[in-house]
Amino acid sequence: MTEDKKLKIGVTCYHKAGGSGIVATELGMALAARGHEIHFISSSTPFRLTESDNILLHRVETADYPLFDYPPYTLALAVKMHQVVSFHDLDLLHVHYAIPHAASAILARDMGSWPVPVVTTLHGTDITLVGSHPSYHRITRHCIEQSDAVTSVSEYLSKETDRIFEAKKEVKVIPNFVDSDRFSPRENQDLRSKYARAEEKIILHASNFRPVKRVPFVLEIFDKLAMRDQSILLLAGDGPDLSTVRRMARERNLEDRVHFLGACEDMETIFPLADLFLQPSEYESFGLAALEAMSCGVPCLLTNQGGTAEFLHHGDNGCLLDPEDLDLWVKTAGRLLSSPLESREMGARARDHAKRNFSLERVVKQYEDLFFSLVPGFDNPRNFA
């Protein structure tokens, strides 16, 4: 790779709060900071996106027609991708989530006479839930096989992809990353006092509130803690289970101890407030929120299902627990909350591990090298109709 070479990259992701969209957005901004020209192609501004001179946003418009039960977004996205590739002379399309983004990108590539490379990054539920459904299994497999390169965020997800689809395609593992300068331990007593008194502990959960994240279980853990009356629970995010958790908080008389923060774009200010981070998901392909919490020096209790063991070592820089064992979660959380020294040391080890092994610079370089391997020269003629 030659340092002075710069790429024009199209990026498509879900614009709402969630790990896949955040990774796509943070990666795009990091590549833009390295001098590459990044074109986000999406129905709306992606969550956390900050526009700059090297970042352009192209909105996808769908046509409403009485014949359609639902506007055909996948086709509209393919057309917009084709237009952006053609008009801006893009070198590569990078799509996050197999369905529908990879399908649209492959269709856009096939519409042009110059085959722009398509890189598909798999994040988790696009494989384990959506893609594995009989309605989408075959098209997901086709998208994997027809992509010029496929990456996944963990070894766990790479193996699940091979198991579920048996596709004839190598799935390269490039893990999630964290900007350890941005996500770092910091004191903010004014913000902390907004939620808790000085002597109270703060427990944090952040997710998209989908059933797989098991946010109601977080509330159950909190409700059973012996230190409940000396603790505050912060819930950051939004999604399908939000109303359920709000109702549970009312029914258990926890409304004054549970704060709903909504979808926060400035989580780097929220994570350092926490004394403990909880993520009892059914499984996590990786767990970006947990990595960001670790980078802020917060001890984490995570599900032991999925790829979490690839970045958190049980008993050393955090704890991995059976997501169904309520008593174990309550016991472990109570122990750490009542042991400040153990918590601080665990949090320090967590930050060190995140900073050394999952740095922004290290992981972005892996993506950059992959992209350059697919675009060996920049004098190829584009001839899009």
Protein Blocks (a to p, Z undefined) as FASTA:
>chain_A
ZZkbccdddddddfbgcfklmmmmmmmmmmmmnopacddddfbdcehiacdfkbccdddd
ddddfklmbacfklmmmmmmmmmmmmnopabdcdehjblklmmmmmmmmmpmbdcddddd
dfblmmmmmmmpmklmmmmmmmmmmpmbdcdfbfklmmmmmmmnopacddddddddddfk
lmccdddfklmmmmocfkbccdddddehiaklommmmmmmmmmpmklmmcccddedddjk
lmmmmmmmmmnopmmmcccebjafklmlmmmmpgbdcdfbfbdfkopmlmmmmmnopacd
ddfehjklmmpcghiloccddfklmmlmmmmmmmmmmmmklmmmmmmmmmmmmmmmmgfk
lmmmmmmmmmmmmmmbfkbccddZZ
